[in-house]
Amino acid sequence: MLSLKDFDYNLPQELIAQEPVKPRDHARLLCLSKKDGAISHRRFDDLLELLNKGDVLVINDSKVFPARLFGHKEDTGGRIEIFLHKHKQGSVWECLLGGKVRAGAKIILASGLRATLLHDQGDGTWLVSFNYKEEKFWRVLERIGHMPLPPYITPSKSQRLDRVRYQTVYAEAKNIGSVAAPTAGLHFTKRLIKKLLSKGVQIIPVTLHVGLGTFASVKENNIVAHKMHSELVVINKKSAKLLMQAKKNHQRIIAVGTTSCRVLEAYGQAIKQGRLSLGEAYHEWTEIFIYPGYKFELLDALITNFHLPKSSLLMLVSALAGQSEMKVAYQTAIVSKYRFYSYGDAMFIS
């Protein structure tokens, strides 16, 4: 049995990064070999040396939106937080709520926005209806929403700064929909991307709108019993054809982040199951859960951050590199005082 305690570790509080390094691509990079577990220490922009002409970087171009709203109850004035998770239809959203709540409660927010709490869905989320929908809702949200920084990061005094920091440089406005950043991508700068392209490294965008499936904690002692929340993944026709060519040409496929990895492997599983062919576009909800014992279909290597204890993300990287190898790598990173989590340093598993 794969036990939850097998994916636990102790991290000194001071190693939790509160802000990214400047410039972003000067973060530290721990390189871990899948072949023999060898570890070396580099800098993130050393990827220019570590990647070869013909290598393929798969990036998640989803854009984070300001998903946190603060307001008060109409009847009692009690403070409440609404964390937007998934748009359902019209003016209805699936949300997480902070504060004492009940069905039917009316919430007053800024800029004329109001919400009605419909009902608890039984999985920790609520359905919430707003008085604005579509374009007007998004316009107001852009003004009054706060970036969904993880609880271990203290927001800066400037919302504008948080909106820049907690967003990849390649996030596409047309692909807005994430409630957490695909954090491995935060290390890339436009300068580094330009140099990689000049070297002949190919960059292929895919989309996974990061939701509860990525950051919800695993609570089952037998991790196999854990069920992921569904997340929307998209590979457009152009990207699908490029992936097909890369696979046929035996090019190394490297995911930037666990979200890009999950897109690739959800796609790979769909192909394996005969639901579509390599090279076809892909647009589905996925609940893929990758843990040790999983056989990777498309992924060859992974650029990732250091993940929380007992998280599905730590299980994913352990599936790729090996449980014992990952434990050694994390302990090495702690002893070497790497910076952890969203704004922290990175790993390259190859």
Beta strands, then each sheet from edge to edge (+ up, - down):
strand 1: 28-32
strand 2: 39-43
strand 3: 56-60
strand 4: 63-64
strand 5: 68-73
strand 6: 79-89
strand 7: 92-98
strand 8: 106-108
strand 9: 114-120
strand 10: 126-130
strand 11: 176-178
strand 12: 202-208
strand 13: 231-235
strand 14: 253-256
strand 15: 282-286
strand 16: 301-305
strand 17: 346-349
sheet 1: 2+ 1- 17- 16+ 14+ 3+ 12+ 13- 15+
sheet 2: 4+ 11+
sheet 3: 5+ 6- 7+ 10- 9+ 8- 5+
end
